[in-house]
């Protein structure tokens, strides 16, 4: 089931990347590239930190979800009148799945709890960060009106705690991913934001 969760996370993140490519008017090649970077980027960074061969290249089946996502968007994006909403929903789904699978993989490789949480968050937000940078838009991770990373951090913390007390299972990971997904959608719906250090941003002169 762990592989299934990982593949679904890759698919949803790849779909968000391909949807953003469609909004920007990219062709099918650009859509596939942006979807692949979004779906696989966070996991590749995580694996490089762990010092293991990236799963995306060790198991070629991980290359399939970006292909499917690009194909779906290429065929259906004309019928999607509002691409922003499905983009955010897919991003939230990928965030929930990847922050959990990232933390689990870190724990499986003997990382301490703090490192596991950090790698879980990195896996969750890394693909979206790469997507936004490549698409030349302000990264959602740094939006002061959003709490993008906080649901991922909560998910990674919960997975690490459950692992430490021996309660981890694929069903627990799925439940935590669903919780992160729900919190992410609620944060978008009600426009939750974290406290700011200053009321207004200080711009460089």
C-alpha positions as CSV (number, residue, x, y, z in Angstrom):
1,X,0.0,0.0,0.0
2,X,3.0,2.3,0.6
3,X,3.8,2.2,-3.1
4,X,0.2,3.0,-4.0
5,X,0.1,6.1,-1.7
6,X,3.4,7.2,-3.3
7,X,2.1,6.8,-6.8
8,X,-1.1,8.7,-6.0
9,X,0.9,11.5,-4.4
10,X,3.0,11.7,-7.5
11,X,-0.1,11.7,-9.7
12,X,-1.9,14.5,-7.8
13,X,1.2,16.7,-7.7
14,X,2.0,16.0,-11.4
15,X,-1.6,16.9,-12.2
16,X,-1.3,20.2,-10.3
17,X,1.9,20.9,-12.3
18,X,0.2,20.1,-15.6
19,X,-2.8,22.2,-14.7
20,X,-0.5,25.2,-14.0
21,X,1.3,24.6,-17.3
22,X,-2.1,24.7,-19.0
23,X,-3.0,28.0,-17.3
24,X,0.3,29.4,-18.5
25,X,-0.3,28.2,-22.1
26,X,2.5,25.6,-22.2
27,X,2.5,22.9,-24.9
28,X,2.2,19.2,-24.1
29,X,6.0,18.9,-23.6
30,X,6.0,21.8,-21.2
31,X,3.1,20.3,-19.4
32,X,4.8,16.9,-19.1
33,X,8.0,18.5,-17.8
34,X,6.3,20.7,-15.2
35,X,4.1,17.8,-14.1
36,X,7.2,15.6,-13.7
37,X,9.2,18.2,-11.8
38,X,6.2,18.7,-9.5
39,X,5.4,15.0,-9.0
40,X,8.9,13.8,-8.6
41,X,10.9,16.7,-7.3
42,X,10.2,16.5,-3.6
43,X,10.9,12.8,-3.5
44,X,14.2,13.1,-5.4
45,X,15.4,15.8,-3.0
46,X,14.4,13.7,0.0
47,X,16.3,10.6,-1.4
48,X,19.4,12.7,-2.2
49,X,19.4,13.9,1.5
50,X,19.0,10.3,2.6
51,X,21.9,9.2,0.4
52,X,19.9,6.6,-1.5
53,X,19.1,6.2,-5.2
54,X,16.0,8.3,-6.0
55,X,12.9,6.2,-6.1
56,X,11.8,7.9,-9.3
57,X,14.7,6.4,-11.1
58,X,15.0,3.1,-9.2
59,X,11.4,2.2,-9.9
60,X,10.4,3.4,-13.4
61,X,6.7,3.0,-12.5
62,X,7.0,6.4,-10.8
63,X,7.4,8.0,-14.2
64,X,3.9,6.8,-15.3
65,X,1.8,9.2,-13.1
66,X,3.2,12.3,-14.7
67,X,2.5,10.9,-18.2
68,X,-1.1,10.1,-17.3
69,X,-1.5,13.5,-15.6
70,X,-0.2,15.4,-18.7
71,X,-2.4,13.4,-21.0
72,X,-5.5,14.1,-18.8
73,X,-4.9,17.8,-18.8
74,X,-4.1,17.9,-22.5
75,X,-7.4,16.3,-23.3
76,X,-9.7,17.9,-20.7
77,X,-8.3,21.3,-19.9
78,X,-10.4,23.0,-22.5
79,X,-13.5,21.9,-20.6
80,X,-12.2,23.2,-17.3
81,X,-13.6,26.7,-17.0
82,X,-11.8,27.4,-13.8
83,X,-8.4,25.7,-13.6
84,X,-7.3,27.3,-10.3
85,X,-9.7,25.3,-8.1
86,X,-8.7,21.8,-9.4
87,X,-5.0,22.9,-9.2
88,X,-5.3,23.7,-5.5
89,X,-7.3,20.5,-4.8
90,X,-4.7,18.3,-6.5
91,X,-1.9,20.2,-4.8
92,X,-3.6,19.6,-1.4
93,X,-3.9,15.9,-2.1
94,X,-0.3,15.6,-3.1
95,X,0.8,17.6,0.0
96,X,-1.1,15.2,2.3
97,X,0.2,12.0,0.7
98,X,3.8,13.1,0.3
99,X,4.4,14.6,3.8
100,X,3.4,11.2,5.2
101,X,5.3,9.0,2.8
102,X,8.3,11.2,3.1
103,X,8.4,11.0,6.9
104,X,7.9,7.2,6.8
105,X,10.8,6.7,4.4
106,X,13.1,8.9,6.5
107,X,12.2,6.8,9.6
108,X,12.7,3.6,7.7
109,X,16.2,4.7,6.9
110,X,17.0,5.3,10.6
111,X,16.6,9.1,10.7
112,X,15.9,10.7,14.1
113,X,12.3,12.1,14.7
114,X,13.3,15.7,14.0
115,X,15.0,14.8,10.8
116,X,12.1,12.6,9.7
117,X,9.6,15.5,10.3
118,X,11.8,17.9,8.3
119,X,12.2,15.4,5.4
120,X,8.4,14.8,5.5
121,X,7.8,18.5,5.1
122,X,10.4,18.8,2.4
123,X,8.9,15.9,0.4
124,X,5.5,17.5,0.8
125,X,6.3,21.1,-0.2
126,X,9.4,20.5,-2.5
127,X,7.5,19.6,-5.6
128,X,5.2,22.6,-5.3
129,X,8.1,24.9,-4.7
130,X,9.9,23.6,-7.8
131,X,6.7,23.9,-9.8
132,X,6.2,27.6,-8.9
133,X,9.8,28.6,-9.4
134,X,10.0,26.9,-12.9
135,X,6.6,28.4,-13.8
136,X,7.9,31.9,-12.8
137,X,5.3,32.6,-10.1
138,X,5.7,33.5,-6.4
139,X,6.0,30.2,-4.5
140,X,2.9,29.4,-2.6
141,X,5.1,28.2,0.2
142,X,6.1,31.8,0.9
143,X,2.7,33.4,0.6
144,X,2.1,35.4,3.8
145,X,-1.7,34.9,3.4
146,X,-1.4,31.1,3.4
147,X,-0.2,28.3,5.8
148,X,1.0,25.9,3.0
149,X,3.7,24.2,5.1
150,X,1.9,24.0,8.4
151,X,-0.6,21.1,7.5
152,X,2.4,19.2,6.0
153,X,4.4,19.7,9.2
154,X,1.4,18.5,11.3
155,X,1.1,15.4,9.1
156,X,4.8,14.6,9.4
157,X,4.7,15.1,13.2
158,X,1.7,12.8,13.6
159,X,3.4,10.1,11.4
160,X,6.6,10.3,13.5
161,X,4.7,10.1,16.8
162,X,2.6,7.1,15.7
163,X,5.8,5.4,14.4
164,X,7.6,6.1,17.7
165,X,4.8,4.4,19.8
166,X,4.4,1.5,17.4
167,X,1.0,2.5,15.9
168,X,2.2,3.0,12.3
169,X,0.4,1.3,9.5
170,X,-0.6,2.1,5.9
171,X,-4.1,2.9,7.1
172,X,-2.7,5.3,9.7
173,X,-0.7,7.0,7.0
174,X,-3.8,7.3,4.8
175,X,-5.8,8.8,7.7
176,X,-3.1,11.3,8.4
177,X,-2.9,12.2,4.7
178,X,-6.6,12.7,4.6
179,X,-6.4,15.0,7.7
180,X,-3.7,17.1,6.0
181,X,-5.8,17.3,2.8
182,X,-8.8,18.4,4.8
183,X,-6.9,21.0,6.7
184,X,-5.3,22.4,3.5
185,X,-8.7,22.8,1.9
186,X,-10.1,24.4,5.0
187,X,-7.2,26.8,5.1
188,X,-7.9,27.8,1.5
189,X,-11.6,28.1,2.2
190,X,-11.3,30.3,5.3
191,X,-8.1,32.0,4.3
192,X,-6.1,31.0,7.4
193,X,-2.7,32.5,7.8
194,X,0.1,32.3,10.4
195,X,1.0,35.3,12.6
196,X,3.4,37.7,10.9
197,X,6.5,39.2,12.5
198,X,5.6,42.6,11.0
199,X,2.3,44.0,9.9
200,X,3.6,45.1,6.5
201,X,6.5,43.5,4.5
202,X,9.7,45.4,4.5
203,X,10.9,46.0,1.0
204,X,14.6,46.3,0.1
205,X,15.5,49.8,-1.0
